[in-house]
Amino acid sequence: MQDLVFIEGLKAKAVIGVYDWEKKIQQDLVFDLEMTHDNRVPAETDDLSKTLDYEAISNFILDFCAKKQFELIETLAEKLLIELADKFKLSTVTLTLRKPGAVPAASAVGVKIQRTF
């Protein structure tokens, strides 16, 4: 069994979409992440530097969304995971990315991807 560090319901604003009007506004996105990490060392040492710092990861995602612009949430998800894995030395990540309001009859639509680096 692998340990997981998770972030649920992280709300970010992003310029995302294929329509001209979408490229002029910020829209809400919601992120859930599950990241494998051996939590025994941080548990033994009580040392933040040995953890997956979920605050730093959350801030990275918020900054990424604020600075980048994509048409597809698939592109955003893939590029974000590549940068997250590199910066935070992640091995396996599951990312769920929701775009609430994209389909009026649905509470959200989105993608769920898992990558191993």
C-alpha positions in Angstrom: 0.0 0.0 0.0 1.3 3.5 -0.8 0.7 6.6 1.2 -1.2 9.4 -0.4 -1.0 13.1 0.1 -4.1 14.8 -1.2 -5.6 18.2 -2.0 -9.3 18.4 -2.6 -11.5 21.2 -4.0 -8.7 23.7 -4.7 -10.4 26.6 -6.5 -8.4 28.5 -9.1 -9.2 31.2 -11.7 -8.0 30.7 -15.2 -8.4 32.0 -18.7 -9.4 28.8 -20.5 -11.7 27.9 -23.4 -12.0 27.6 -27.1 -14.6 30.4 -27.6 -13.5 34.0 -28.2 -15.5 35.2 -25.2 -13.8 32.6 -23.0 -10.4 34.0 -23.9 -11.4 37.3 -22.4 -12.5 36.2 -19.0 -11.3 34.2 -16.0 -13.3 31.0 -15.2 -13.4 28.9 -12.1 -11.6 25.6 -12.1 -11.5 23.0 -9.2 -8.6 20.7 -8.6 -8.3 17.4 -6.7 -4.9 15.8 -6.4 -3.7 12.5 -5.0 0.1 12.1 -4.8 2.0 9.1 -3.7 4.6 9.7 -1.0 6.3 7.7 1.7 5.0 9.5 4.8 7.1 7.4 7.3 10.1 9.7 7.3 8.2 12.9 7.9 6.1 11.1 10.5 9.3 10.0 12.3 11.1 13.4 12.1 8.1 15.8 12.3 10.0 17.8 9.6 8.1 19.7 7.0 11.0 19.6 4.5 10.5 15.8 4.3 6.9 16.1 3.3 5.0 16.9 0.1 4.2 20.5 1.2 0.5 20.8 0.1 0.5 24.5 0.7 3.5 25.0 -1.7 1.8 22.6 -4.2 -1.5 24.5 -4.0 0.2 27.9 -4.4 2.1 26.5 -7.4 -1.2 25.4 -9.0 -2.9 28.8 -8.4 0.1 30.6 -9.8 0.2 28.3 -12.9 -3.4 29.0 -13.6 -3.0 32.7 -13.2 -0.1 32.9 -15.6 -1.0 30.4 -18.3 -3.8 30.3 -20.9 -5.1 27.2 -22.6 -8.0 26.3 -24.8 -8.5 22.8 -23.4 -8.5 21.6 -19.8 -6.8 18.5 -21.1 -3.8 20.6 -22.1 -3.8 22.5 -18.8 -3.9 19.2 -16.8 -1.1 17.6 -18.7 1.3 20.5 -18.6 0.5 21.2 -15.0 1.3 17.6 -14.0 4.6 17.7 -15.9 5.7 20.9 -14.1 4.4 19.7 -10.7 6.3 16.4 -11.0 9.5 18.2 -11.9 9.4 20.8 -9.2 8.1 18.6 -6.3 9.8 15.3 -7.4 6.4 13.5 -7.6 6.3 9.9 -8.8 2.6 9.2 -9.2 -0.2 11.7 -9.3 -3.9 11.5 -10.0 -5.4 14.9 -11.0 -9.1 15.6 -11.3 -9.8 18.9 -12.9 -13.4 20.3 -13.0 -14.8 23.2 -14.9 -18.1 24.1 -13.2 -20.7 25.7 -15.3 -19.3 24.6 -18.6 -22.4 22.5 -19.2 -25.4 24.2 -17.6 -27.2 20.9 -16.9 -24.1 19.4 -15.1 -22.6 20.5 -11.8 -19.2 20.2 -13.4 -17.4 18.6 -16.3 -13.7 17.8 -16.5 -10.9 15.3 -16.8 -9.2 12.8 -14.5 -5.7 11.7 -15.3 -3.0 9.7 -13.6 0.6 9.9 -14.5 3.7 8.1 -13.2 7.0 9.9 -13.6 
